Amino acid sequence: MNTIQSTTVTQNAVPPKPGVVKNAGEAGSFKDMMLKSIQDVNTMQMDANKAVETLMTGGDADPAAVMTAVQKADLAFRMLMQMRNKVLSVYQEVKDIRI
C-alpha cells in the first residue's frame, strides 16, 4: 500500500465529529429530513404496490424481487412510525416541563 492509499484509508476510517457537517449542502432542517423520509417511504410503498399488481396481472415480474420490495416498504414504514412515536414522546416531555 503506498502513502496515498494509506492516507485515504486513514481519513475515511475516522468518523465525523458530532455536530460537524461535512458539506454545507447536506445541512438542512429537521422538517426537511422528515418530509424527505416520508416521501421516500411513500415512493417505496407505491413501487411495491406496482410490483404486486404486475405480478398478479401476469406481467413480467420476479416473485423474489416483489417480495423484497414489499418487505422493504414495510420495514421503512415501521421505522418511520417509530420515528414519529419518538418525536411525539419527546414533544410530550418538553411540553410537560415546568418553568
Secondary structure, DSSP 8 states (H G I E B T S, - for coil): --HHHHHHHHHHHS---TT--SSGGG---HHHHHHHHHHHHHHHHHHHHHHHHHHHTT-S--HHHHHHHHHHHHHHHHHHHHHHHHHHHHHHHHHT---
